[in-house]
Amino acid sequence: MSASEIFSVAGKVAFVTGAGSGLGRAMAEAMAENGADVACFDIDPRGLEVTKAQLAPHGTAIMTIAGDVADEAAVEAAIADTVARFGRLDIAFANAGIGDPEPGKIHDYATDNWKRTVDINLNGVFYVDRAAIREMLKSGGGKVINTASMWGLAGASSIFPLPAYNATKGAVVNLTRELGLQYACQNVQVNAICPGFFVTALGPYDDPEFMKAVTDFTPMGRVADAAEIKGTALYLASSASDFVTGTSLVIDGGCMAK
């Protein structure tokens, strides 16, 4: 196979959560511009419409589904609707997530904020992975890509106190390992992406103090554009990663190398 064939997702069906903005939109575009039909799921209907318009020129089929990944029934229905529309599911990005609603130390941390972060960042990934893998087992395999974080591999308090975010992203990293092992012999590869600082709505990137803090912390001395996730997304969604499972790829400008 040629390199272009190895990295192609032509004829595949991808499901992407958090597709209404940021990394999710970039992941969805990476799929569409390389030949996949894409189901885009997000809590923000307006953001989904922007994504759909951005993906339309690539010529593949695009569907949008509004819903909350913390809603188990909504996720199950979205996966079912995707399969009903396209006939199969080959690739699933469990990407939707939030930051700590009110970053701070644990002794002052609000229970409601903890529960909401867990509901979206961990339970949402579980709901997507479970529903997607069920469908992939029916069709002979697939690719599951979870969005974790570099803060799933190390504590963030050297720069910001993020107890719920760190806990959930660490759980996603280990869930990815576990599911990679569970389905290793059934042609379902489960991997995670651990981004560093990317310009998305997850952080106050319009705040000069925040930008200085994160660029100073990042060895490459800059933050990443959301589009810079595309290469990793395509690698993990394509046959290029057929012998890769249960792992987490760190895309962080060198932060975790320190």
N, C-alpha and C positions, 0 to 999 in steps of 0.2 A: 504493500500500500504506500502511496505517496504521502508526504506530510500533510498536504491539503485534505486528503481522504481520512487520515488518522484523526485530524482535528475537526472534521465535519460533523454536524448534527442534522444534516439534511434528512428530511422524512421523519424526524423524531418529534415527540410531543413533550413540551416542558411546562411545568407548573411552577410559578414563582410567587412567593409571598413577599409583602412589602414592596410590591412592584410599582407603587404609585410615586416613588421618588428615590433619590439616592442610589445606594448600591443595588437595590432590587430592580430599579429601572435599568441600570447598566447591565445587570445580569440578564434581564429579559431581552435587552437589545442585542447582547452577545449571542443569544440563542437565535433570535429572528434573523440577524444579518448573516448567520451561518447556516440557515436553512430550516430551522425548527418552527413548528407551529407552537404558539405560546398562550397559556392561560395565565392571566395576571390577576393576582388577588391582593387587595389592600383595603384598609378601613376608610380610605379617602377616595370617594368616587371621582372628584375633580382631578386628583392626581392620576387616577387610572386613565382618564380621558386624554390627559397630556401624554402619558406613556403610549397609549394606543396610537395617537397621531404620530408620535416619534417613530414607532415601529412600522407603521403602515408602508412606508416606501420600500421596505425590504421584501415585500411581496409574499410573505407567509401569512397564514391565518392567525388572527389575534382575537382572543376573547377576554373580557374583563368581568371580574366578579368582586363585588363589594362585600366585605365582611371582616370580622375581628378574629385573629388567630387564637385568641383566648376563648373563643366560643367553639366548643368541640363539635356541635351539630353543624355550625357554619362551615367548618373545615371539611367535615365528612361530605357535606352537600357539594362543596366546591370541587372536591376531587371527583365525586360522582358525575357532576355536570361536565367536567373536563373530559372524562372518559366517554360520556354520552355524546359529546360533540365531536371528539377526534378519534374515538375508537380504542384508545390505548393511553398509557402514560409511561414515558421512558426516562424522564428527568424531573427531579423535584428539588427546588431550592427552598429550604426552610429558613428564610432570611429575615422575616419581620422581627423587629425588636425595638426596645426603648432603652434609654439610659435611666439612671436613678432619678426618679421624679424630684427628689430633694437630696442631693449628695450630702453626706455627713457621716459622722462617726456613729457606731452602732448603738451606743448608749442613749442617743437622742433620736434614733431612727423610728419613723412611724410605721406601725404594723400594716396599715392600708397600702403604703408605698411598697413595702416588701412584697405583699401579696400580689399587687398589680404587676410588679416586675417579674415575679415568678410565673404568673399566669401567661404573660406574653412571651417572655424570653425562654422559658423552659417548657411549660405546658404546651405552648403553641408549637414548638418544635416537635414535641412528642406527638401531638395530634397529626401534624403534617406527615411526619415520618411513618407513623403507623398506617395511616390511610394510603399513602403512596406505595409503601412496600407491599401491602395487600394486593394492589393492582399490578405491581411489577412482577410479583410471583406468578400471577395468572398468565403473563405474556412472556415469561422466560428470562426476566432480568431488568436491570435499570440502574440509574445513578441517583443517589441521594446526596445532596450537598447542604450541610448545615452551616449557618453563619454563627460562629462563636466570636472570639475576640482575642487579641494578644493578652487582654486582661482575664482571659480564661486560663492563662498559663502562668500568671504572676499577679501579685497584688498591685493595685493602682495607687495606693495611698502615698507613695513617694512623690506623686504629683497631684492626685485628687482622691478623696475618700469615696469609694463607690461600692459599698458592701453588697447590695442586692445584685447589681450588675456583675460584679466579680463572681459572686456565688453562682448565678445562673449561667454565665458563660463558661465557668469551670465545669459545671454539670453538663453543658452541651458537648464540651470536649470529651468527657468520659462516656457520655451516651453514644457519641460517635464511635468511640473505640469498641464499645460493647456491641452496637449494631453491626459494625464492620465484621466482627467475629461471628455474630449470629448468622449472617447471611453470606459469609465468604464462599460457601460451596453452592450457593444458589444464584450466582451471577448478579447479585445486587451489591454494588460497591457503595459504601457509606463513608463519606469524608467530610471534613470541616474546613472552612476558611477562617483564619484568625486575623482580621484586619487590625492595623494600627490606626493612625489618625487620618481619616478620609473626610473630605469636606462634604458633610451631609447635615440633615436637620438634627442629627443626634447630639451635636455639640454647638456651642455658640461661636462659630467660626468667624462671625463678624465682630467679635470682641477682640481688640488688639492685645489685651493682657492674656487672654486665653491663647491666642495665636502665638504669642511670644513663648508662653509656657510649653506648648506642645511642639513647636519647632525647635526650641532649645533642647527638649527631651529627646527628639528624634535625631539619630546620628546623621541622617542624610540632610538634615537642616531644613526640611520642608514638610508640608502635609501633602497627601495624595488627592488627586481628582477622582471622583467616583468612577469615571471611565477606566481608571487603571486597574480595576478589579476584573475587567473583561477577560484578560488572558487566563487568569487562574480559574475563572468560572468555566471558560470553554474547555480548558484542560480536564477539569474534573467531570464535566458533562459528556465528554467525547470518549472515543475508544483509546485515546492517548493515555488514559488512566486506568485501563482495564486490569492492570496488576497492582493497583493501589487501593487499599481499603483500610478503614479504621484509623486514618491518619489526619493530622491537622496541619494545613499549610499556613505559615505565618507570612503575612504581607504587611510589613510594618516599618520599612525604611531603616531597619537595623536595631530597633528598640530592644528586642528580646535577645540580641547578641551581647548586650552589655553585661 
